[in-house]
Amino acid sequence: MFSEAPPTRIATLYFTEFPSPIGTIQLRGTAAAITGVFMEEHRHQPAPPHAAVRDAAPLRQARGELEEYFAGERREFTSALEPAGTPFQQRVWRALREIPYGTTISYGDLARRIGQSRAARAVGLANGRNPIAIIVPCHRVIGANGTLTGYGGGVERKRFLLALESGRAK
């Protein structure tokens, strides 16, 4: 779930890293919500906050859900999310959460879903800035001609995630 209002006080930021089939995953968040899921060499990854505390405990649920996802045991995530972004980006990221597991849509389809049929390029930019990869499934958006277009974690990781969701992962 996305928060509709910013937190009223400054929360402690935590991070942890763990291995996955697509390389090391870094989780970031507060005790209340996940604020980031990043892969090694992730494009558009913000610098870690200086005040972040390395502590896996507050991020345990999200890590467990991601591990279940990679094991093919989870199709939906329930961890609370709090991605930072513009109102437009927030709309795009909410729409991404509505794309069913194992399904792909085009950037144009996503633009139509948010009521901005002529904004496919802007939707693509917002998609690329998604700070909560995998859980907010930006990997499910492909080119109009069916090609795998860019992905913050790299096209090979996108290919792996789509294969995982279609039951073809190796």
CNS distance restraints for C-alpha pairs under 8 A (distance, minus, plus):
assign (resid   1 and name CA) (resid  78 and name CA) 7.52 0.50 0.50
assign (resid   1 and name CA) (resid  79 and name CA) 7.43 0.50 0.50
assign (resid   1 and name CA) (resid  80 and name CA) 5.20 0.50 0.50
assign (resid   1 and name CA) (resid  81 and name CA) 5.56 0.50 0.50
assign (resid   1 and name CA) (resid  82 and name CA) 7.86 0.50 0.50
assign (resid   2 and name CA) (resid  80 and name CA) 6.88 0.50 0.50
assign (resid   2 and name CA) (resid  81 and name CA) 5.24 0.50 0.50
assign (resid   2 and name CA) (resid  82 and name CA) 5.54 0.50 0.50
assign (resid   2 and name CA) (resid  83 and name CA) 7.47 0.50 0.50
assign (resid   2 and name CA) (resid  94 and name CA) 7.61 0.50 0.50
assign (resid   3 and name CA) (resid  81 and name CA) 7.00 0.50 0.50
assign (resid   3 and name CA) (resid  82 and name CA) 5.77 0.50 0.50
assign (resid   7 and name CA) (resid  11 and name CA) 7.75 0.50 0.50
assign (resid  11 and name CA) (resid  30 and name CA) 6.23 0.50 0.50
assign (resid  11 and name CA) (resid  31 and name CA) 7.82 0.50 0.50
assign (resid  12 and name CA) (resid  30 and name CA) 5.82 0.50 0.50
assign (resid  12 and name CA) (resid  31 and name CA) 7.46 0.50 0.50
assign (resid  12 and name CA) (resid  51 and name CA) 7.85 0.50 0.50
assign (resid  12 and name CA) (resid  52 and name CA) 7.01 0.50 0.50
assign (resid  12 and name CA) (resid  53 and name CA) 7.62 0.50 0.50
assign (resid  13 and name CA) (resid  28 and name CA) 7.07 0.50 0.50
assign (resid  13 and name CA) (resid  29 and name CA) 5.54 0.50 0.50
assign (resid  13 and name CA) (resid  30 and name CA) 4.87 0.50 0.50
assign (resid  13 and name CA) (resid  31 and name CA) 7.82 0.50 0.50
assign (resid  13 and name CA) (resid  49 and name CA) 7.78 0.50 0.50
assign (resid  13 and name CA) (resid  51 and name CA) 6.99 0.50 0.50
assign (resid  13 and name CA) (resid  52 and name CA) 4.72 0.50 0.50
assign (resid  13 and name CA) (resid  53 and name CA) 6.22 0.50 0.50
assign (resid  14 and name CA) (resid  28 and name CA) 5.65 0.50 0.50
assign (resid  14 and name CA) (resid  29 and name CA) 5.36 0.50 0.50
assign (resid  14 and name CA) (resid  30 and name CA) 5.81 0.50 0.50
assign (resid  14 and name CA) (resid  31 and name CA) 7.78 0.50 0.50
assign (resid  14 and name CA) (resid  52 and name CA) 5.12 0.50 0.50
assign (resid  14 and name CA) (resid  53 and name CA) 4.66 0.50 0.50
assign (resid  14 and name CA) (resid  54 and name CA) 5.67 0.50 0.50
assign (resid  14 and name CA) (resid  55 and name CA) 5.86 0.50 0.50
assign (resid  14 and name CA) (resid  56 and name CA) 7.59 0.50 0.50
assign (resid  14 and name CA) (resid  58 and name CA) 7.24 0.50 0.50
assign (resid  14 and name CA) (resid  59 and name CA) 7.67 0.50 0.50
assign (resid  15 and name CA) (resid  26 and name CA) 6.89 0.50 0.50
assign (resid  15 and name CA) (resid  27 and name CA) 5.43 0.50 0.50
assign (resid  15 and name CA) (resid  28 and name CA) 4.37 0.50 0.50
assign (resid  15 and name CA) (resid  29 and name CA) 6.49 0.50 0.50
assign (resid  15 and name CA) (resid  52 and name CA) 6.60 0.50 0.50
assign (resid  15 and name CA) (resid  53 and name CA) 6.22 0.50 0.50
assign (resid  15 and name CA) (resid  54 and name CA) 4.99 0.50 0.50
assign (resid  15 and name CA) (resid  55 and name CA) 6.01 0.50 0.50
assign (resid  15 and name CA) (resid  56 and name CA) 6.71 0.50 0.50
assign (resid  15 and name CA) (resid  59 and name CA) 7.53 0.50 0.50
assign (resid  16 and name CA) (resid  26 and name CA) 5.74 0.50 0.50
assign (resid  16 and name CA) (resid  27 and name CA) 5.43 0.50 0.50
assign (resid  16 and name CA) (resid  28 and name CA) 6.80 0.50 0.50
assign (resid  16 and name CA) (resid  54 and name CA) 5.70 0.50 0.50
assign (resid  16 and name CA) (resid  55 and name CA) 5.99 0.50 0.50
assign (resid  16 and name CA) (resid  56 and name CA) 5.18 0.50 0.50
assign (resid  16 and name CA) (resid  59 and name CA) 7.45 0.50 0.50
assign (resid  17 and name CA) (resid  24 and name CA) 6.50 0.50 0.50
assign (resid  17 and name CA) (resid  25 and name CA) 5.50 0.50 0.50
assign (resid  17 and name CA) (resid  26 and name CA) 4.34 0.50 0.50
assign (resid  17 and name CA) (resid  27 and name CA) 6.23 0.50 0.50
assign (resid  18 and name CA) (resid  24 and name CA) 5.52 0.50 0.50
assign (resid  18 and name CA) (resid  25 and name CA) 5.46 0.50 0.50
assign (resid  18 and name CA) (resid  26 and name CA) 6.69 0.50 0.50
assign (resid  19 and name CA) (resid  23 and name CA) 5.77 0.50 0.50
assign (resid  19 and name CA) (resid  24 and name CA) 4.44 0.50 0.50
assign (resid  19 and name CA) (resid  25 and name CA) 6.18 0.50 0.50
assign (resid  20 and name CA) (resid  24 and name CA) 5.80 0.50 0.50
assign (resid  20 and name CA) (resid  25 and name CA) 6.58 0.50 0.50
assign (resid  20 and name CA) (resid  67 and name CA) 7.48 0.50 0.50
assign (resid  20 and name CA) (resid  70 and name CA) 7.48 0.50 0.50
assign (resid  21 and name CA) (resid  70 and name CA) 7.18 0.50 0.50
assign (resid  22 and name CA) (resid  39 and name CA) 7.84 0.50 0.50
assign (resid  22 and name CA) (resid 157 and name CA) 6.21 0.50 0.50
assign (resid  22 and name CA) (resid 160 and name CA) 7.76 0.50 0.50
assign (resid  23 and name CA) (resid  39 and name CA) 6.85 0.50 0.50
assign (resid  23 and name CA) (resid  40 and name CA) 6.64 0.50 0.50
assign (resid  24 and name CA) (resid  39 and name CA) 6.04 0.50 0.50
assign (resid  24 and name CA) (resid  40 and name CA) 5.99 0.50 0.50
assign (resid  25 and name CA) (resid  37 and name CA) 6.83 0.50 0.50
assign (resid  25 and name CA) (resid  38 and name CA) 5.71 0.50 0.50
assign (resid  25 and name CA) (resid  39 and name CA) 4.82 0.50 0.50
assign (resid  25 and name CA) (resid  40 and name CA) 6.87 0.50 0.50
assign (resid  26 and name CA) (resid  36 and name CA) 7.78 0.50 0.50
assign (resid  26 and name CA) (resid  37 and name CA) 5.73 0.50 0.50
assign (resid  26 and name CA) (resid  38 and name CA) 5.13 0.50 0.50
assign (resid  26 and name CA) (resid  39 and name CA) 6.32 0.50 0.50
assign (resid  27 and name CA) (resid  34 and name CA) 7.39 0.50 0.50
assign (resid  27 and name CA) (resid  35 and name CA) 7.88 0.50 0.50
assign (resid  27 and name CA) (resid  36 and name CA) 5.71 0.50 0.50
assign (resid  27 and name CA) (resid  37 and name CA) 4.73 0.50 0.50
assign (resid  27 and name CA) (resid  38 and name CA) 6.62 0.50 0.50
assign (resid  27 and name CA) (resid  59 and name CA) 7.13 0.50 0.50
assign (resid  27 and name CA) (resid  63 and name CA) 7.60 0.50 0.50
assign (resid  28 and name CA) (resid  34 and name CA) 6.01 0.50 0.50
assign (resid  28 and name CA) (resid  35 and name CA) 5.50 0.50 0.50
assign (resid  28 and name CA) (resid  36 and name CA) 4.76 0.50 0.50
assign (resid  28 and name CA) (resid  37 and name CA) 6.41 0.50 0.50
assign (resid  28 and name CA) (resid  59 and name CA) 7.56 0.50 0.50
assign (resid  29 and name CA) (resid  33 and name CA) 5.65 0.50 0.50
assign (resid  29 and name CA) (resid  34 and name CA) 4.17 0.50 0.50
assign (resid  29 and name CA) (resid  35 and name CA) 4.57 0.50 0.50
assign (resid  29 and name CA) (resid  36 and name CA) 6.44 0.50 0.50
assign (resid  29 and name CA) (resid  58 and name CA) 7.88 0.50 0.50
assign (resid  29 and name CA) (resid  59 and name CA) 6.97 0.50 0.50
assign (resid  30 and name CA) (resid  34 and name CA) 6.42 0.50 0.50
assign (resid  30 and name CA) (resid  35 and name CA) 7.37 0.50 0.50
assign (resid  30 and name CA) (resid  58 and name CA) 6.94 0.50 0.50
assign (resid  30 and name CA) (resid  59 and name CA) 7.88 0.50 0.50
assign (resid  31 and name CA) (resid  58 and name CA) 5.02 0.50 0.50
assign (resid  31 and name CA) (resid  59 and name CA) 7.32 0.50 0.50
assign (resid  32 and name CA) (resid  58 and name CA) 7.93 0.50 0.50
assign (resid  32 and name CA) (resid  80 and name CA) 6.90 0.50 0.50
assign (resid  33 and name CA) (resid  79 and name CA) 7.00 0.50 0.50
assign (resid  33 and name CA) (resid  80 and name CA) 4.68 0.50 0.50
assign (resid  33 and name CA) (resid  81 and name CA) 4.86 0.50 0.50
assign (resid  33 and name CA) (resid  82 and name CA) 5.74 0.50 0.50
assign (resid  34 and name CA) (resid  59 and name CA) 7.40 0.50 0.50
assign (resid  34 and name CA) (resid  62 and name CA) 7.49 0.50 0.50
assign (resid  34 and name CA) (resid  79 and name CA) 7.16 0.50 0.50
assign (resid  34 and name CA) (resid  80 and name CA) 6.20 0.50 0.50
assign (resid  34 and name CA) (resid  81 and name CA) 4.72 0.50 0.50
assign (resid  34 and name CA) (resid  82 and name CA) 5.86 0.50 0.50
assign (resid  34 and name CA) (resid  83 and name CA) 7.46 0.50 0.50
assign (resid  34 and name CA) (resid 132 and name CA) 7.76 0.50 0.50
assign (resid  35 and name CA) (resid  81 and name CA) 6.18 0.50 0.50
assign (resid  35 and name CA) (resid  82 and name CA) 5.09 0.50 0.50
assign (resid  35 and name CA) (resid  83 and name CA) 4.96 0.50 0.50
assign (resid  35 and name CA) (resid  84 and name CA) 7.20 0.50 0.50
assign (resid  35 and name CA) (resid 131 and name CA) 7.06 0.50 0.50
assign (resid  35 and name CA) (resid 132 and name CA) 6.66 0.50 0.50
assign (resid  36 and name CA) (resid  83 and name CA) 6.91 0.50 0.50
assign (resid  36 and name CA) (resid 131 and name CA) 5.05 0.50 0.50
assign (resid  36 and name CA) (resid 132 and name CA) 4.61 0.50 0.50
assign (resid  36 and name CA) (resid 133 and name CA) 7.48 0.50 0.50
assign (resid  37 and name CA) (resid 131 and name CA) 6.31 0.50 0.50
assign (resid  37 and name CA) (resid 132 and name CA) 4.53 0.50 0.50
assign (resid  37 and name CA) (resid 133 and name CA) 5.33 0.50 0.50
assign (resid  37 and name CA) (resid 134 and name CA) 7.53 0.50 0.50
assign (resid  37 and name CA) (resid 135 and name CA) 7.88 0.50 0.50
assign (resid  38 and name CA) (resid  42 and name CA) 6.13 0.50 0.50
assign (resid  38 and name CA) (resid  45 and name CA) 6.86 0.50 0.50
assign (resid  38 and name CA) (resid 131 and name CA) 7.26 0.50 0.50
assign (resid  38 and name CA) (resid 132 and name CA) 7.04 0.50 0.50
assign (resid  38 and name CA) (resid 133 and name CA) 6.39 0.50 0.50
assign (resid  38 and name CA) (resid 153 and name CA) 7.70 0.50 0.50
assign (resid  39 and name CA) (resid 153 and name CA) 5.88 0.50 0.50
assign (resid  40 and name CA) (resid 153 and name CA) 7.28 0.50 0.50
assign (resid  41 and name CA) (resid 153 and name CA) 6.75 0.50 0.50
assign (resid  42 and name CA) (resid 152 and name CA) 5.33 0.50 0.50
assign (resid  42 and name CA) (resid 153 and name CA) 4.67 0.50 0.50
assign (resid  42 and name CA) (resid 154 and name CA) 7.43 0.50 0.50
assign (resid  43 and name CA) (resid 152 and name CA) 4.66 0.50 0.50
assign (resid  43 and name CA) (resid 153 and name CA) 6.43 0.50 0.50
assign (resid  44 and name CA) (resid 128 and name CA) 7.71 0.50 0.50
assign (resid  44 and name CA) (resid 129 and name CA) 6.31 0.50 0.50
assign (resid  44 and name CA) (resid 152 and name CA) 6.89 0.50 0.50
assign (resid  45 and name CA) (resid 131 and name CA) 7.40 0.50 0.50
assign (resid  48 and name CA) (resid  52 and name CA) 7.13 0.50 0.50
assign (resid  55 and name CA) (resid  59 and name CA) 7.77 0.50 0.50
assign (resid  56 and name CA) (resid  60 and name CA) 5.97 0.50 0.50
assign (resid  59 and name CA) (resid  63 and name CA) 6.27 0.50 0.50
assign (resid  60 and name CA) (resid  64 and name CA) 6.07 0.50 0.50
assign (resid  61 and name CA) (resid  65 and name CA) 6.18 0.50 0.50
assign (resid  61 and name CA) (resid  79 and name CA) 6.67 0.50 0.50
assign (resid  62 and name CA) (resid  66 and name CA) 6.15 0.50 0.50
assign (resid  62 and name CA) (resid  77 and name CA) 7.99 0.50 0.50
assign (resid  62 and name CA) (resid  79 and name CA) 5.75 0.50 0.50
assign (resid  63 and name CA) (resid  67 and name CA) 6.14 0.50 0.50
assign (resid  64 and name CA) (resid  68 and name CA) 6.16 0.50 0.50
assign (resid  65 and name CA) (resid  69 and name CA) 6.11 0.50 0.50
assign (resid  65 and name CA) (resid  74 and name CA) 6.95 0.50 0.50
assign (resid  65 and name CA) (resid  77 and name CA) 6.49 0.50 0.50
assign (resid  65 and name CA) (resid  79 and name CA) 7.99 0.50 0.50
assign (resid  66 and name CA) (resid  70 and name CA) 6.23 0.50 0.50
assign (resid  66 and name CA) (resid 135 and name CA) 7.79 0.50 0.50
assign (resid  67 and name CA) (resid  71 and name CA) 6.21 0.50 0.50
assign (resid  68 and name CA) (resid  72 and name CA) 6.29 0.50 0.50
assign (resid  68 and name CA) (resid  73 and name CA) 5.00 0.50 0.50
assign (resid  68 and name CA) (resid  74 and name CA) 5.29 0.50 0.50
assign (resid  69 and name CA) (resid  73 and name CA) 5.57 0.50 0.50
assign (resid  69 and name CA) (resid  74 and name CA) 4.45 0.50 0.50
assign (resid  69 and name CA) (resid  75 and name CA) 6.41 0.50 0.50
assign (resid  70 and name CA) (resid  74 and name CA) 7.91 0.50 0.50
assign (resid  70 and name CA) (resid 164 and name CA) 7.53 0.50 0.50
assign (resid  72 and name CA) (resid 164 and name CA) 7.22 0.50 0.50
assign (resid  72 and name CA) (resid 165 and name CA) 7.69 0.50 0.50
assign (resid  75 and name CA) (resid 101 and name CA) 5.93 0.50 0.50
assign (resid  76 and name CA) (resid 101 and name CA) 7.52 0.50 0.50
assign (resid  77 and name CA) (resid 135 and name CA) 6.34 0.50 0.50
assign (resid  83 and name CA) (resid  90 and name CA) 7.77 0.50 0.50
assign (resid  83 and name CA) (resid 130 and name CA) 7.87 0.50 0.50
assign (resid  83 and name CA) (resid 131 and name CA) 6.29 0.50 0.50
assign (resid  83 and name CA) (resid 132 and name CA) 6.83 0.50 0.50
assign (resid  84 and name CA) (resid 131 and name CA) 7.63 0.50 0.50
assign (resid  85 and name CA) (resid  89 and name CA) 5.68 0.50 0.50
assign (resid  85 and name CA) (resid  90 and name CA) 6.08 0.50 0.50
assign (resid  86 and name CA) (resid  90 and name CA) 6.15 0.50 0.50
assign (resid  87 and name CA) (resid  91 and name CA) 6.35 0.50 0.50
assign (resid  88 and name CA) (resid  92 and name CA) 6.42 0.50 0.50
assign (resid  88 and name CA) (resid 126 and name CA) 7.73 0.50 0.50
assign (resid  89 and name CA) (resid  93 and name CA) 6.10 0.50 0.50
assign (resid  89 and name CA) (resid 123 and name CA) 7.85 0.50 0.50
assign (resid  89 and name CA) (resid 126 and name CA) 5.14 0.50 0.50
assign (resid  89 and name CA) (resid 127 and name CA) 7.60 0.50 0.50
assign (resid  89 and name CA) (resid 130 and name CA) 7.89 0.50 0.50
assign (resid  90 and name CA) (resid  94 and name CA) 6.09 0.50 0.50
assign (resid  91 and name CA) (resid  95 and name CA) 6.26 0.50 0.50
assign (resid  91 and name CA) (resid 114 and name CA) 6.84 0.50 0.50
assign (resid  92 and name CA) (resid  96 and name CA) 6.28 0.50 0.50
assign (resid  92 and name CA) (resid 110 and name CA) 7.60 0.50 0.50
assign (resid  92 and name CA) (resid 111 and name CA) 7.99 0.50 0.50
assign (resid  92 and name CA) (resid 114 and name CA) 6.84 0.50 0.50
assign (resid  92 and name CA) (resid 123 and name CA) 6.56 0.50 0.50
assign (resid  92 and name CA) (resid 126 and name CA) 6.68 0.50 0.50
assign (resid  92 and name CA) (resid 127 and name CA) 6.93 0.50 0.50
assign (resid  93 and name CA) (resid  97 and name CA) 6.61 0.50 0.50
assign (resid  93 and name CA) (resid 126 and name CA) 7.81 0.50 0.50
assign (resid  93 and name CA) (resid 127 and name CA) 7.07 0.50 0.50
assign (resid  93 and name CA) (resid 130 and name CA) 6.86 0.50 0.50
assign (resid  93 and name CA) (resid 136 and name CA) 6.61 0.50 0.50
assign (resid  93 and name CA) (resid 138 and name CA) 7.97 0.50 0.50
assign (resid  94 and name CA) (resid  98 and name CA) 7.02 0.50 0.50
assign (resid  94 and name CA) (resid 136 and name CA) 7.97 0.50 0.50
assign (resid  95 and name CA) (resid  99 and name CA) 7.15 0.50 0.50
assign (resid  95 and name CA) (resid 110 and name CA) 7.21 0.50 0.50
assign (resid  95 and name CA) (resid 113 and name CA) 7.02 0.50 0.50
assign (resid  95 and name CA) (resid 114 and name CA) 6.84 0.50 0.50
assign (resid  96 and name CA) (resid 110 and name CA) 7.75 0.50 0.50
assign (resid  96 and name CA) (resid 136 and name CA) 6.13 0.50 0.50
assign (resid  96 and name CA) (resid 137 and name CA) 5.88 0.50 0.50
assign (resid  96 and name CA) (resid 138 and name CA) 6.25 0.50 0.50
assign (resid  97 and name CA) (resid 135 and name CA) 7.94 0.50 0.50
assign (resid  97 and name CA) (resid 136 and name CA) 5.54 0.50 0.50
assign (resid  97 and name CA) (resid 137 and name CA) 6.39 0.50 0.50
assign (resid  99 and name CA) (resid 103 and name CA) 6.59 0.50 0.50
assign (resid  99 and name CA) (resid 104 and name CA) 7.33 0.50 0.50
assign (resid  99 and name CA) (resid 105 and name CA) 7.77 0.50 0.50
assign (resid  99 and name CA) (resid 137 and name CA) 7.58 0.50 0.50
assign (resid  99 and name CA) (resid 140 and name CA) 7.31 0.50 0.50
assign (resid 101 and name CA) (resid 165 and name CA) 6.42 0.50 0.50
assign (resid 102 and name CA) (resid 140 and name CA) 7.82 0.50 0.50
assign (resid 102 and name CA) (resid 162 and name CA) 6.75 0.50 0.50
assign (resid 102 and name CA) (resid 165 and name CA) 4.66 0.50 0.50
assign (resid 102 and name CA) (resid 166 and name CA) 5.38 0.50 0.50
assign (resid 103 and name CA) (resid 140 and name CA) 6.50 0.50 0.50
assign (resid 104 and name CA) (resid 140 and name CA) 4.61 0.50 0.50
assign (resid 104 and name CA) (resid 141 and name CA) 5.59 0.50 0.50
assign (resid 104 and name CA) (resid 142 and name CA) 6.61 0.50 0.50
assign (resid 105 and name CA) (resid 109 and name CA) 6.02 0.50 0.50
assign (resid 105 and name CA) (resid 110 and name CA) 6.89 0.50 0.50
assign (resid 105 and name CA) (resid 140 and name CA) 6.47 0.50 0.50
assign (resid 105 and name CA) (resid 141 and name CA) 5.08 0.50 0.50
assign (resid 105 and name CA) (resid 142 and name CA) 6.09 0.50 0.50
assign (resid 106 and name CA) (resid 110 and name CA) 6.31 0.50 0.50
assign (resid 106 and name CA) (resid 141 and name CA) 5.32 0.50 0.50
assign (resid 106 and name CA) (resid 142 and name CA) 4.92 0.50 0.50
assign (resid 106 and name CA) (resid 143 and name CA) 5.32 0.50 0.50
assign (resid 106 and name CA) (resid 144 and name CA) 5.06 0.50 0.50
assign (resid 106 and name CA) (resid 146 and name CA) 7.71 0.50 0.50
assign (resid 107 and name CA) (resid 111 and name CA) 6.16 0.50 0.50
assign (resid 107 and name CA) (resid 120 and name CA) 5.28 0.50 0.50
assign (resid 107 and name CA) (resid 121 and name CA) 7.52 0.50 0.50
assign (resid 107 and name CA) (resid 123 and name CA) 6.52 0.50 0.50
assign (resid 107 and name CA) (resid 124 and name CA) 6.13 0.50 0.50
assign (resid 107 and name CA) (resid 141 and name CA) 6.15 0.50 0.50
assign (resid 107 and name CA) (resid 142 and name CA) 6.59 0.50 0.50
assign (resid 107 and name CA) (resid 143 and name CA) 6.50 0.50 0.50
assign (resid 107 and name CA) (resid 144 and name CA) 6.95 0.50 0.50
assign (resid 108 and name CA) (resid 112 and name CA) 6.27 0.50 0.50
assign (resid 108 and name CA) (resid 117 and name CA) 6.65 0.50 0.50
assign (resid 108 and name CA) (resid 118 and name CA) 7.72 0.50 0.50
assign (resid 108 and name CA) (resid 119 and name CA) 7.54 0.50 0.50
assign (resid 108 and name CA) (resid 120 and name CA) 4.83 0.50 0.50
assign (resid 108 and name CA) (resid 144 and name CA) 7.11 0.50 0.50
assign (resid 109 and name CA) (resid 113 and name CA) 6.24 0.50 0.50
assign (resid 109 and name CA) (resid 117 and name CA) 7.82 0.50 0.50
assign (resid 110 and name CA) (resid 114 and name CA) 6.56 0.50 0.50
assign (resid 110 and name CA) (resid 120 and name CA) 7.41 0.50 0.50
assign (resid 110 and name CA) (resid 123 and name CA) 7.18 0.50 0.50
assign (resid 110 and name CA) (resid 141 and name CA) 7.88 0.50 0.50
assign (resid 111 and name CA) (resid 115 and name CA) 6.41 0.50 0.50
assign (resid 111 and name CA) (resid 116 and name CA) 5.03 0.50 0.50
assign (resid 111 and name CA) (resid 117 and name CA) 4.98 0.50 0.50
assign (resid 111 and name CA) (resid 118 and name CA) 7.01 0.50 0.50
assign (resid 111 and name CA) (resid 119 and name CA) 5.73 0.50 0.50
assign (resid 111 and name CA) (resid 120 and name CA) 5.26 0.50 0.50
assign (resid 111 and name CA) (resid 123 and name CA) 6.03 0.50 0.50
assign (resid 112 and name CA) (resid 116 and name CA) 5.40 0.50 0.50
assign (resid 112 and name CA) (resid 117 and name CA) 4.30 0.50 0.50
assign (resid 112 and name CA) (resid 118 and name CA) 7.87 0.50 0.50
assign (resid 113 and name CA) (resid 117 and name CA) 7.86 0.50 0.50
assign (resid 116 and name CA) (resid 120 and name CA) 7.82 0.50 0.50
assign (resid 119 and name CA) (resid 123 and name CA) 6.02 0.50 0.50
assign (resid 120 and name CA) (resid 124 and name CA) 6.10 0.50 0.50
assign (resid 121 and name CA) (resid 125 and name CA) 6.35 0.50 0.50
assign (resid 122 and name CA) (resid 126 and name CA) 6.22 0.50 0.50
assign (resid 123 and name CA) (resid 127 and name CA) 5.94 0.50 0.50
assign (resid 124 and name CA) (resid 128 and name CA) 6.15 0.50 0.50
assign (resid 125 and name CA) (resid 129 and name CA) 6.45 0.50 0.50
assign (resid 126 and name CA) (resid 130 and name CA) 6.51 0.50 0.50
assign (resid 127 and name CA) (resid 138 and name CA) 5.95 0.50 0.50
assign (resid 128 and name CA) (resid 138 and name CA) 7.61 0.50 0.50
assign (resid 128 and name CA) (resid 150 and name CA) 7.97 0.50 0.50
assign (resid 128 and name CA) (resid 151 and name CA) 6.67 0.50 0.50
assign (resid 128 and name CA) (resid 152 and name CA) 6.03 0.50 0.50
assign (resid 129 and name CA) (resid 152 and name CA) 7.81 0.50 0.50
assign (resid 130 and name CA) (resid 136 and name CA) 7.48 0.50 0.50
assign (resid 130 and name CA) (resid 138 and name CA) 7.15 0.50 0.50
assign (resid 132 and name CA) (resid 136 and name CA) 5.61 0.50 0.50
assign (resid 133 and name CA) (resid 137 and name CA) 6.24 0.50 0.50
assign (resid 133 and name CA) (resid 138 and name CA) 6.61 0.50 0.50
assign (resid 133 and name CA) (resid 139 and name CA) 7.84 0.50 0.50
assign (resid 134 and name CA) (resid 138 and name CA) 6.88 0.50 0.50
assign (resid 134 and name CA) (resid 139 and name CA) 6.97 0.50 0.50
assign (resid 138 and name CA) (resid 151 and name CA) 7.91 0.50 0.50
assign (resid 139 and name CA) (resid 151 and name CA) 6.71 0.50 0.50
assign (resid 139 and name CA) (resid 158 and name CA) 5.50 0.50 0.50
assign (resid 139 and name CA) (resid 161 and name CA) 7.20 0.50 0.50
assign (resid 139 and name CA) (resid 162 and name CA) 7.26 0.50 0.50
assign (resid 140 and name CA) (resid 162 and name CA) 7.05 0.50 0.50
assign (resid 142 and name CA) (resid 146 and name CA) 6.05 0.50 0.50
assign (resid 142 and name CA) (resid 147 and name CA) 6.04 0.50 0.50
assign (resid 142 and name CA) (resid 148 and name CA) 5.24 0.50 0.50
assign (resid 142 and name CA) (resid 149 and name CA) 5.79 0.50 0.50
assign (resid 143 and name CA) (resid 147 and name CA) 5.11 0.50 0.50
assign (resid 143 and name CA) (resid 148 and name CA) 6.20 0.50 0.50
assign (resid 143 and name CA) (resid 149 and name CA) 5.83 0.50 0.50
assign (resid 148 and name CA) (resid 155 and name CA) 6.84 0.50 0.50
assign (resid 148 and name CA) (resid 158 and name CA) 7.68 0.50 0.50
assign (resid 148 and name CA) (resid 159 and name CA) 7.46 0.50 0.50
assign (resid 149 and name CA) (resid 155 and name CA) 7.02 0.50 0.50
assign (resid 150 and name CA) (resid 154 and name CA) 6.72 0.50 0.50
assign (resid 150 and name CA) (resid 155 and name CA) 5.91 0.50 0.50
assign (resid 151 and name CA) (resid 155 and name CA) 5.50 0.50 0.50
assign (resid 151 and name CA) (resid 158 and name CA) 6.41 0.50 0.50
assign (resid 153 and name CA) (resid 157 and name CA) 6.16 0.50 0.50
assign (resid 153 and name CA) (resid 158 and name CA) 7.25 0.50 0.50
assign (resid 154 and name CA) (resid 158 and name CA) 6.49 0.50 0.50
assign (resid 155 and name CA) (resid 159 and name CA) 6.08 0.50 0.50
assign (resid 156 and name CA) (resid 160 and name CA) 6.23 0.50 0.50
assign (resid 157 and name CA) (resid 161 and name CA) 6.17 0.50 0.50
assign (resid 158 and name CA) (resid 162 and name CA) 6.21 0.50 0.50
assign (resid 159 and name CA) (resid 163 and name CA) 6.08 0.50 0.50
assign (resid 160 and name CA) (resid 164 and name CA) 6.01 0.50 0.50
assign (resid 160 and name CA) (resid 169 and name CA) 6.26 0.50 0.50
assign (resid 161 and name CA) (resid 165 and name CA) 6.26 0.50 0.50
assign (resid 161 and name CA) (resid 169 and name CA) 7.76 0.50 0.50
assign (resid 162 and name CA) (resid 166 and name CA) 6.21 0.50 0.50
assign (resid 163 and name CA) (resid 167 and name CA) 6.06 0.50 0.50
assign (resid 163 and name CA) (resid 168 and name CA) 4.74 0.50 0.50
assign (resid 163 and name CA) (resid 169 and name CA) 4.71 0.50 0.50
assign (resid 164 and name CA) (resid 168 and name CA) 5.74 0.50 0.50
assign (resid 164 and name CA) (resid 169 and name CA) 4.41 0.50 0.50
assign (resid 164 and name CA) (resid 170 and name CA) 7.98 0.50 0.50
assign (resid 165 and name CA) (resid 169 and name CA) 7.81 0.50 0.50
